[in-house]
């Protein structure tokens, strides 16, 4: 079954087949950001997502940190895109009504060996032009973070690291794309394709073919498979890395002011303790190599190890209840670098292995890929009047819908989610297609009862409204 957002004349009986300038395969944060950028530059875009909603894969589970790039590899594409994305997010977030929690961060040393590495971290940050990064001693750290264990030895302060909404941001990007002309197909698995030297014909096992001049592969955990299938080769190999997380009760967020980062290793950035935009405290992720690209199960042993690590850092967490546990998969590859490849002879660009920093870098990566695309194609004419959506606020530190009159009723009492928010999420430009999508748009079921009390009412409100074949939202609709 399929669900579609935006205008697609191939479904409305048009006699001439629809040919898009660009088809983006994958509706994660990178695909959503690229759709936005290309539409704002005047391209005719369709985004194809095999899931029933955006963020169905790797993008749904991340630590939601807006990174400065202080620790990115010097001179790398990742550094370029992270810093460009950081800058653009700060330029646009108010127009989209997207939140920022200005926490700052500390890279904390817990051993003498880690302490000896802090000056190199500071030096690397300055080389990356993040010049406000600085060393602080143990006394200053514990004064700022009094709940940290007194075994902390010192830290590198990173004032510009912030926390953002990991779900409303990409939804806002794609909503703007749709409002300005993009089309979206959900439930669209790319099962094959042919290129005649000018136009691609993409085939699905369940839907009609899509015709497009150009393809951008943003398929995340399956990006190498897509290249292999349609190009006959892949220059990278996805090696999924599972990350398990623990979400502590909202009362735990009072134990920290800043993001607590570890001294990284060659393999991983390590376990992070951070407040969330939703008012909780988040711990994770682990870094577990696996071959399975869909297994996101959590394991008791890893969760126990996470808890022990957290309590060693913040002893008062021993008394804090856990609200939820979950796991996500990061599309790591055999190399640490982003794997971006251009195939001019095939009208194709691949954005592969965009892992830990993808939420921040997505806007910068979108601009980078459009610049590469522009070298291969004729210029487009940008739209004259750009529409920008106002996203519903889900942040705990800003006014929520329940504080405004006329909300109807409180449906989810743990997270104070209103009936009006549920109704809006089910009828917006890009409506929720399943319960997970509804959760990401409203916070419903995210609370301490984990849907025990609100599930019956949610079932009533969503009856016949959550399915794989929802009503079509058209570009020009408004969700303000």
Helices and strands as residue ranges (DSSP letters): E 3-5, G 9-11, E 19-25, H 29-40, E 45-49, G 58-60, E 65-66, H 77-96, E 100-101, E 105-109, H 112-127, E 134-137, H 138-144, E 154-158, E 162-164, H 168-179, E 183-186, E 190-195, E 200-204, E 210-217, G 220-222, H 223-231, E 241-248, G 250-255, E 259-262, E 272-275, E 281-284, E 288-289, H 300-313, G 315-319, E 322-330, E 339-343, G 344-346, E 348-352, H 358-374, G 401-403, E 410-412, E 417-418, H 419-427, H 435-442, H 455-462
